[in-house]
Amino acid sequence: MAINWTDAQIEAVVQQVVAGIKAEKAPARKSWDSVSYCGRPFVGVYEKMEDAIAAAENGYRAVRAMTVAEREKLITIIRDMIREEAPIMAALGVAETGMGRVEHKTAKHLLVADKTPGTEDITPTVRTGDNGLTLTEMAPFGVVGSITPSINPSETVLCNSIGMIAAGNGVVFNPHPNAIATSNYAIDLINRASRKAGGPRVLVASVVKPTLESADVMYKHPSIRLLVCTGGPGVVRAVLASGKKAIGAGAGNPPVIVDDTADIAKAAKDIIDGCTFDNNLPCIAEKEVFAFDSIADELINGMLKNGAYKINAKQAEALAGIVLKDVKNPKTGVMKKVVARDCVGRDAKVLLSKIGVTVGDEVRCIICETSFEHLFVQEELMMPILPIVRVHNIDEAIELAVKAEHGNRHTAHMHSKNIDHLSRFAKAVETTIFVKNAPSYAGIGFGGEGHTTFTIAGPTGEGITSAKSFTRLRRCVMADSFRII
Ligand code: NAD
């Protein structure tokens, strides 16, 4: 389906919703199951988490009653509506969170529509033998509680909804407090799709003001059978400590190695393309580079030709003082560096302006040469700042890159034509995603083979999640019968 919104129409919806967020501390209640942002109703959004869970239970019953073909029809409608409304959700995400780039967020929504697996992902297996036939099926858990991030808000809601519904589950969301309207827009979209498909008015649900307390209600509620958490280390820890079956998709800090056999011009372009995608918000995006000394100058020149701006050591210190803040741990009193939220996902030119450098829109990435110990290497910044560390050989490159990944086992990248180097790094870093000779987003199916997800579950091992990740295996045994040979 073609995207047929004009810029003026997109702007009108975004203004309506954003004005609603700003004007009304709490958006107007439209009815008991919906809220309205300046007259635009979002259905499936409740005051209390308990009511949202009750609605999601009804949604679960409705999904259970559907045939697989009916579920697939609903998912097709969801895909079409995502394609249709991608530019709106993209613009809304940027307007509400202040992070990312509209054109890239639009592409991420289209990726969700095109490459999130549906019911075809749920495949039963059969084993036959002397003792008869055993059938193993992928069954739903029931109602899934999903915690979603601010960096891919509607993308995560939509991708998780498709997978969870395809698997036969209901879903209740506790969206990120900084992306409530964008996330709830996506929840409303799923509910509109449900009504179009002849399903219930509310299929998936959410709350008007998600908080850590509403998340806690979700963790403890007896109706929630599976928790799926997409976010930083704090929230993943909290979900894994809940005592329930949980899928944790946590933080990353993806390193990139470039050795002396790589196509350097291509590596430079790929790294800048990946690093600047949605202003470096994706958890898989290139966060630090380890370049062989022998090719580092050529690599940096290639990056400069592709929209990078190089800052010197003094400027890097000034920028570090702005994008990382000292925060005292209230319990221990220990000072800690924390990424400044008002710098996350911002354009390179905005970040440069903070240190007095004025550039145009052609600059999309800030690069600098640093030591391995530099905070730009060690911290997951989620903004288009890319530190480059020179290394002498593959041993040093692998050792430092593995350390910089901090054991997240999330994502790593390498540009090389040396199969031994590629294999050694892949084995050493043990990440869920390892991308060779391409921008990072190839790892989630954008210009690379394979399905997409915005919930990459490293800590709990489901990997590139899809419908089957949200199922439990059930076995049915027919002893001594049902063979046909
Ligand atoms: P975040 O970690 O700030 O918050 C995620 C969600 O969890 C929000 O709803 C927030 O309110 C809630 N939350 C935070 N701490 C909580 C706690 N202790 N208990 C309950 N709820 C809590 O998310 P963000 O800033 O939007 O995302 C950034 C982080 O998420 C990065 O570290 C990034 O790498 C990671 N991330 C990972 C994936 C993945 O697929 N692995 C995807 C997206 C984001």
Boltz pocket constraint, residues with backbone or C-beta under 6 A from the ligand:
constraints:
  - pocket:
      binder: B
      contacts: [[A, 147], [A, 148], [A, 149], [A, 150], [A, 151], [A, 152], [A, 174], [A, 175], [A, 176], [A, 177], [A, 210], [A, 211], [A, 212], [A, 215], [A, 216], [A, 230], [A, 231], [A, 232], [A, 233], [A, 234], [A, 235], [A, 238], [A, 249], [A, 250], [A, 251], [A, 252], [A, 281], [A, 282], [A, 283], [A, 380], [A, 454], [A, 455], [A, 456], [A, 457], [A, 458]]
      max_distance: 6.0
